[in-house]
Amino acid sequence: SQKIEQNSEALNIQEGKTATLTCNYTNYSPAYLQWYRQDPGRGPVFLLLIRENEKEKRKERLKVTFDTTLKQSLFHITASQPADSATYLCALKGDRSGYALNFGKGTSLLVTP
Amino acid sequence: DTEVTQTPKHLVMGMTNKKSLKCEQHMGHRAMYWYKQKAKKPPELMFVYSYEKLSINESVPSRFSPECPNSSLLNLHLHALQPEDSALYLCASSPGQGDYNEQFFGPGTRLTVL
């Protein structure tokens, strides 16, 4: 069966450090992978999409890598700030038609001053 | 306008009530989605509409009935729900064409079934 594993349920880091979140998947052959941020009681917000032929993508303090051989994506937040505290979700398109996504369970990031 | 709106924000209903959740977007997106999210769990897909036609129903119980009156609106009609249906219901939209489709989510409706 298809699985998306975000293997840290919670990650606590100090302000200014780099946070690294992991997303591993099995039984997918994804053309792309997406990362979302979700704050408590709110809908997810799209952050980044990385295509299968891209090794790395950056947006401001965010960096995503995608290794289709390892079946893994890493999500980095550099110079982290308390405002970065949230749950981060990894998402892949499933086998169904259309653009429906399957989400990992998410990693809860807490950045402390 | 890059926003997906959902009403109401909160809803409390009894098991015999009939209520509806509403979702609206004006980004010209042709794919719209309903997700259900329980606490500390990821969003779970319920329904997908593509070009106003239901394209995916993830074996959702018939007490949930989706409707897409036009390309900007998505409704979820609720009837005879169970307490375990209490959750955050999220609507999302995406362009519905092209190779890659990021999804835009609304703020959700917090549903409590008594």
Interface residues (C-beta under 8 A of the other chain):
Chain A: A31 Y32 Q34 Y36 G41 R42 G43 P44 V45 F46 L49 R51 L89 R96 S97 G98 Y99 A100 L101 N102 F103 G104 K105 G106
Chain B: V4 A31 Y33 K41 P42 P43 L45 V48 S50 S55 I56 L88 L90 A92 S94 G96 D99 Y100 N101 E102 Q103 F104 F105 G106 P107 G108 R110
